[in-house]
Amino acid sequence: MLHYLIHGTDTTKPPLMIVHGLFGSARNWNVIAKRMSETRTVIAPDMRNHGTSFWADSHSYEDMASDLSELIAAQGGVVDLVGHSMGGKAAMMLALTNPSQVARLLIADIAPVSYTHSQQQFIDAMRAVDLSQVTRRADAVAQLAQYVEDKTLQSFFTQSLDVKNQRWHYNLDALERDMDKVLSFPDIDATYDGLTLFLSGANSDYVLPEHRARIKTHFNNVKFAKIPDAGHWLHAEQPRAFEASLRAFLNFEA
């Protein structure tokens, strides 16, 4: 089963599950998870091949949805579900294959479509870091800076570095091998009727107007919203605005 962090103990509402994206981890969501736990239990898993969860040879959305389904069943059987990027696609797949486990669904800056951008350069950058020369996180950041210009991404990636044991908390081989699956979305004939919000960064091009028809073929009760002055990492760039949008969605009377 997936490793997960849990925040809060309120059981009067369904738990809120937050699913991270590619190269992320449950820890990336700690601030938002802790704030949301004031009103409900929040569960944040590490996805397979990430964080402290198990490594596997396959990294498909069918796999990831099955992992989430198993965790939800162990936590009571139903959750309000939030997923960002890769985690958003996994959340969509779960809602389409096991709709009874998802009370409400918020998808952060991703659509059920195939993308052409590659993440291979980041895998190459992490492999290029000489971990034998890393005694503190700053050493890894300095090496990554040679390959990754964005300081936010340098910090983000090194959150998943085990400095003591000189290893990444990513199964880079599996992620590289199945990157085509991560960038695509399964061709599935299914719909989800629960309340759904596609929340995007206003400066992002991940969810475009031409994606809406595809979205509506799968999600029958869908709304769309954007967070100003935010890109693909909307929850990190505008955390308070993201939190406010999430609270409003969860409290919305359908």
Order of alpha helices (4+ residues) and beta strands (2+ residues): beta-beta-alpha-beta-alpha-beta-alpha-beta-alpha-alpha-alpha-beta-beta-alpha-alpha-beta-alpha-beta-alpha-alpha
